[in-house]
């Protein structure tokens, strides 16, 4: 059992408005997945951390960032609005570790409790924070927040600012201001341009992403974790040879492997776009990311050409990944009614790396290093979760792990079988190694 310290806070900005597009896009995903998508974790604290430091950290976060002070309100039709408060108080849980307790285990138990306890969007603040102490000294911090607070890029800004105790005004357009801008003539033009792009693709691409699963399971929805040093080294080698960042290389690898798995061309998927290249959104702490739409024609071409096509298609997709999610949902439903009742776009790609995204800065990996990693038992795969609550049909996340590529895959086994999902991830490694070593797969010319 934890005792609680009530922490008062006060910050700039308050009001009620529609959800911003980024908030609404995530809210709709949360509803589809029946989850409040908790993010955060448990971390050990430096030895000189005091309980007062932890209290002030929580007060800082709640006071500085409007999304931390945001709850939801629902109208008679269950449509949500954002409600930003200027002040309030929040509980900090404090758990005392006894002589026989492992503080790390207590922190992990607190993390699980925070994540597994339902969240009330209307009455609760979106942050849950607790601290484990031993003999009065904090040993571990647990912080879990609702994903509606921010996306990964915003979380990185929040961590950096809270660590440095930045006191200058927050940067960027806050969600209340975003909602107002999105109703403005400029916002309407952006939305209409994005929807025109989407409609052109929706009317021409194949109506389905997957041929279907030959091994549907119960529980139906699975999550797996894949790690590959060879994939990491191969993408770095390709990027060095092409004179570019490794991120578009990995997206091209994903596209080619997806085509090989499904046999469908063009490959169509929804990349997560952080939208922070847009004015006033670069350093904002909130949710502005949305899922774009990318179509790649990669059948029967060398990897160098697939990479060039990926770069062009991705840039166009990023430009049109800022839109009103309900308007897009209506457009997709309208096109599906005309083309195919089972029309689906449930194929997602999210390169969520922050610190490791730019990749290595030293010499490019050599062919021998890639071969050694491939044969050295450094590629692993494991299933981590099986559940009835839904995931998307296929969602691939590239994780922020140094010196390797870690991929977390979520899928619906009624559309992608467990065997196909694992083979697809190993296929990404195969595609990258072939390209890095300049190998030509059977049936394809240079």
N, C-alpha and C positions, 0 to 999 in steps of 0.2 A: 504494500500500500504506500502511496505517495502522499506527502503533505504538499500543500500548495501555497505559493506566494503570488498574490495578486499584483500585477504590474500595470500601472496606469500609463497611458500614452496619449499624445496629442500631436497632430500633424496638419499640414496645409492641404486644403482641398476637401470638398464634400459636395454631395448632390446625388441625384437620381437621374438615370438616363437609360436608353437602350444599351444592350451589350454591344461592345465593339465587335467588328468582324472577327478578329482573332479570338475573342472570348466566345463568341457564338459558335464559331467553327469547332472549338474545343468542347463546348457544352454539348453540341450535337454528337460528337464522338463519345463523350462520357455517357450520354443516354443510350447510344447504340451498344456500348460495352458494359452497361450497368455497373459503372465504377466511377468514383470520384477521382481516380487516377492520382493517388498520393505520390509525392516525390520528396526525396530527401533521404535521411539515414541517420546512423549513429556513428559518432567520431570520438576518438580519445582527445582529451584536452591537455594543453601544456601544464606542467607541474605548478606554475605560478598563477594559474587561473583561480580567481576567487568567486564565491557565489554572487557577490555584488557585480562582478564582471559579466556573469551570465545574465543577471537581471537587466543590466544596462544594455546588453546586446539585444535582448528581446524587445526592450523599450525602443531602441534605435530602429530596429526593423519595422515595428508597428507604426512608429511615428513618421519615418522617412518615406515609406512606399505606400501610395494610395491603394494598390491592389491588396495589400495586407489588411487594409481597413475596409475591404469590400465584401458585402454579403449580397444575396439575391432577393428579389421580390418577384412574385408571380401574379399575373392578372387572372381574370376569370377563365381565359383560354389557355392557361398554363404557360404563357409566354414570359420569359425571365427578363428582369431589368437589373442593372447594377446599382447598388446602394452604397455609396462611399460615406463613411462617418469621419468626422474631424477628431474625435476623441473616444476613449473607452478604457476598458481594462481587460486583461487577459491573464489566465492562470499559467504559472510555471510550475510543473510537477517536480518535486524533489524526492528522490529515493535514496535512502541511506543503505549502503552496503555493509553488511555485518562481517565479522572476522572470517566466516566460512563462505562468504559469497564471492563470486567472480564478478567484478564490476562490469566487465565487457558482456557477460551473459545477461546481467540485469538490464543493461542498455539495449541489447538485442531484443529482449523480451518486451521492453517498453516500445521499441520500434514496431514490432509485430502488432502489439495492442493498438497503437496509434493507427497503423495501416488497416487493420481488420475491423476497427470500430466505425460504424456508419457515420457519415458526416451530414450535418444539418446545414444546408446552404443558407437558410433564412436567419437562423439564430446564432450560429457559431462563427467565430473568426476563422479564417482559412489556415491558420498556423496552429500546430500542436508542438509544444516544446517541453522537454523535460531534461533533468540533469541527475546523474548518479554521483553521490558524494560518499567519501569514506573519511571518517574522523573529521567531518566538516569541510574537506577539500574536494572540489569537483574533479571527477576522473573522466567522465564521458558526457557528451552532449547528444541529445536526440532531438532532431528537428524534422518534422514531416508537415508538408503543406499541400493544399489542394492545387492541382495543376492549373486551375483558373488564375492563380496568382501570377504566374509567369511561365515562359517557355525556357528552354535550355540556355539560350543566349542571354536572356534577361537574368537568369539565375547566376550566370557567371559574373555579370555586372554587380549583382547584389552581393555576392560573396566577396568580390574585390573591394567594394565600397565599405561594407561592414567591417572587413578586416582592417582597413585603413581609417575607419571612422570619418569618412568624407562628410564634410559639413556644408559644402556648397550646395546650391539648389539642385534638385533632381533634374536629370537631363531628359529631353524628349517629350513628345506629346503623350499626355496621360490618357487612360481609357475614356474618361468623360469627354475630354476634348476630341479624342478620336471619333467617338460616336457622333459628335456634332459635325466634324469635318466630313464624315461619311455620308451625311445627309445634304451636304453642300453641293453646289453645281460641279465642283471639281471631283468630289467623291462619287457623284452619280456618273460622271463621264468615265472615271476609272472602272466602276462596276460594269457599265455597259460595254466598254471595250473588252474587259475580261470575259464577259458572257458571250460576246461575238466570237472570240477565239475558241472558247469551249464548244460552242455550238457547231463550228466548222469541223472540229475534231470528232465530236460525238456522232455526227452524221456520216462519217467516213471510216472510222476505225472498226475493227471487228467488235461485235457486240459482247463477247465474253473473253475473260482473261485466261480461263483454265478449262481443260478438257474434262475435268471431273476426277474424283478420287476413286480408286479401286480398293481402298482400305479405310472406310469411314469408321471412326472409333467413338466410344463413350467412356469417360467424358469426351465431349466433342472437340474442345478447343485446347490446343497444346502450345507450349512455349519451349524453345530449345536454345542452346548456347553453343556457338562454334568459334574456335580459336585457330588461327593459322599464321605462323611466322612466315611461311612460304608466300602466302597471299600478300602479306605486308611487304616483304622484300621485292616481290615481283612488281607490285604497283609502284613502289619507289623507283625501281629500275626503269619502268616504262615512262614514268613522269620525268625522270632525269633525261632520258633520251628524247622525249618530246618537248622538253623545256617548259614544263607546266607544273602546277600543283597536282598532288596525287588524287584529290577529290573527284575531278571529272573522270580520271582513269578508273576509279573504283565504280563510278556510276555506269560507265561503259561496260565494265566487267559484269556488273549486275544485269544489264540489258542483254548482253550476249548469252549469258548463262540462262536467263529467263526464257529467251527464245529457244535455246536447246531443250529446256525442260518441257515447254508447252507446245513447241512447233508452230506457234502463232506469230504472225508478222503483219504489220509492225507490232513490236512490243509496246504495250501501253501501261503506264504506271503513274502513281501520284507521288512525286517527290515532295517532302516537307521543305517549305521555303521560309526562311526566317524573316524575310521582308525588311531587314534592317539596312538595306541599301536605299531605302526610301527616305525622303526628307523628314526630319524630326523623329525618326524611329531608330536611329543607329544604336543608341545606348539606353533606350527606355527599358525599365523593369516592368514588364507586363507580358501578356500573351498577344503577339502579333503574327506568329507563324500560321500559315495555312498550307494546305496540300494542293499543289498545282496539278497539271496534267501534261504528261510528256509522252510523245509517240516516237519510237525509234525504229527505223527500217535498217535492220542489221543482218538480214538474211544473206548468206553467201558472199560476204565482203571481208576483206582483211581487217584485222583489228585496228590498224591505223585509220582506216576509213570509218569504222564503227565509232572510234573515238572522236573523229572530226564531226560526225553526224550527231553524236551525243552532245558535244559542246554547243552546237547550233540549236538543237532542239531544247536543251536545258535552259539556255538563255531566254528563248521565247516563252518557255513554260514559267520561268521565274517572273518575267514581266507581267504575266497574266494570272499570278497567284495571289492577288489581293482583290477580294470580291465579297459580296453579301452572300453568306452561305445558304440562307433560305431561298434566295433567288436562284442560286445554282441548283439546289435540290429540286426546285420546281422545274427548271430547265431539263435536268436529267430525267425526271419522271415523264415529262412531255415527250422527249425523244424516245425513251424506252417504250412508251405506249405506241409509238409509230413503228419502231424497228423490231423490238424484241422484249416481251414482258420480263425476261430474265437478264436484261442488259445490266452489266455490273462493272464497277470501277474499283473493286475491292482489292487492289494490289498497290501497296505503299512502300516507299523507300525513304528512310530518314537517316542521313549522315549527321548524327548528333554530337560529333566530336567538337570540342572547343580547343583544348590545349594541344592535342596531337594531330589536329586536322592538317596543318601545313606540312607535316612529315619531317623526314630527316634533312639535315643541312650539310652533312658530310658527303664523302664520295658515294656514288651510286653503288648499290649492291652488285656483286659480280655474279655471273652464271653459276660458278662453283658454290657460292654462298646460298643461292636459291636452291640448287640441287641438294645441298647438305640439309637445308631446312626441310625440304620436301621428304627426304628419306630418314630424317632423324627423329621421327615420332613426335614432332612438335605441332601436329594438327590434331585437334580433339573436338569431339561433339558429345553433348549430353542433353537429354530432356530434363527440364527443370520444373515444369508445371503442367498439370492436366486439370481442366476445370470445365464446368457447365456454363458459367458466365461467358458471353461471347467475346472473341477477338475479331478483328477484320479477317477477311479470307486469307490474305497473306500480307504480313507487315514485317519488313526487315529493318532493323536498327543497327547502325554502325556505332559501336561504343567507344568511349574515350579511354583507351587502355594503351599505355606506352609499349613500343617495340613489338607490337603484334597487331593483327586485325581481329577484333572480337565482334561477332555478329550475334545479335539476339533476334530470333525469328518467332513470330506469333502467327498461328494459322488455324483455320477451320479444317479439320481433317475430313469433312464431307466435301471439300473442294480440292484440297491439297493433302495427299496422304503423308503420313510420317516418313515413309521411305522416300517419296519424291522431295519432301522438304530437305531432308539430309543430303540427298543426292544433288539438289540444287546448290546448296552451300558448298559442297565439295566441288561442284562444277564451277563455281566462281573461282576457286583456287586453280582449277585446271585451266580455265580460260586465261587467267592472269599469267600463269607460268608459261603456257604456250606462247603468249605474246611477248613476254620478257625474254624468253630463250629463242624467239623467232622460229618457233615450230609451226608447222602448218597442219591443222587437223584434217583428217581424212575427208575427201570430198570438197575441199576448199582450196582454191588457188591463191597465190600471193597477190 
